[in-house]
Every structure is written in structure tokens, then in C-alpha cells.
Amino acid sequence: MSAAFQVMQNLYENRKTGEKAVGCTVMVSGEFQKMLDGILKKHPEYKDYSGLMGVLVQKGLAELTKE
């Protein structure tokens, strides 16, 4: 898979509470983007890349935490 994806991480702080949270930005291109485009065409319930990526992360976590 060429030019798959790149993940960048940032730390954000809530100005009111001071609570910190990690944010991730995923940049997709190449074959990985083509795969996502194919999934989006077949599954209209996923409206965009962000919705699809959320589902992929949830399913991946469920698989990785199985016992």
C-alpha cells in the first residue's frame, strides 16, 4: 500500500476546565484513500472519511481487546 496515511498528534487544553485531551489528525492518500472511497461508495451510512475512520477505530479496538 503506497502513500497510505499519516497520523499527527496534538495536545489540546480546555480553556474553562484546564482538562487536556489528545487530538489526532489522519491524512489519507494513495491506495488507502482509494480503499476508503470504495467503502464509502458501498456503505452510504458512512457520510465522510471522519465517520468511516471513527468506525474503523472502534472495530479495531474491539478486535484488539478481545480475549
N, C-alpha and C positions, 0 to 999 in steps of 0.2 A: 504494500500500500504506500504509494508515494505522496509526499506533501499531505500527510494525514491531518494532524491537528496540533495545536499548540495551546497550552494552558498557562495562564498568568494568574498570579495570586496577589491580592491587595488586602490590607487590613483597614477596616473602617471603624469609626467610633461614633456612637450615638451622642449627639451634642447635648441632649437633655439628661440622659442617664449615665453617660460615660461608658456604657457597655460596648465592648469591642466584638467585632464579627469579621470573619474571613470571607472575602468575596473572590470568586474565580471567574475569569473571562476565558471562554473557549473560542479559539479561532479555527475555523474549519476550511479546508481546501482540498483540491485534488480528488483522489479516489474516495476518501472518506466523505467528502461533500456529495459526491455522486451517489454513494450509498444512502446518505441521509435523504437526498432528493427522491430516490426510489421509494424509500419508506414513506415519505410524506405523500407521494402520489397514491400509494396503495392504502394508506390509512388517513382518511380525511379528518379523523378525530384529533389528530395532531396538527395544529394550525400553523406551527412555525418551528424553527430549529430549537428555540428555547424550550418549548413544550416537549418536544421529542427528546432533547437532551435530559430533561428532568426525569422522564420515564426511563430512559436508558440507565441513568444513575441509580434510580430506585430499584430497577430489576437487577442491576449489577450488584448492589449492596445486598439485596435479598439472597442472591446466589452465593455471594462470598461469605455470608453469615449463617448459611445453612449448616446444620450439624447432623 
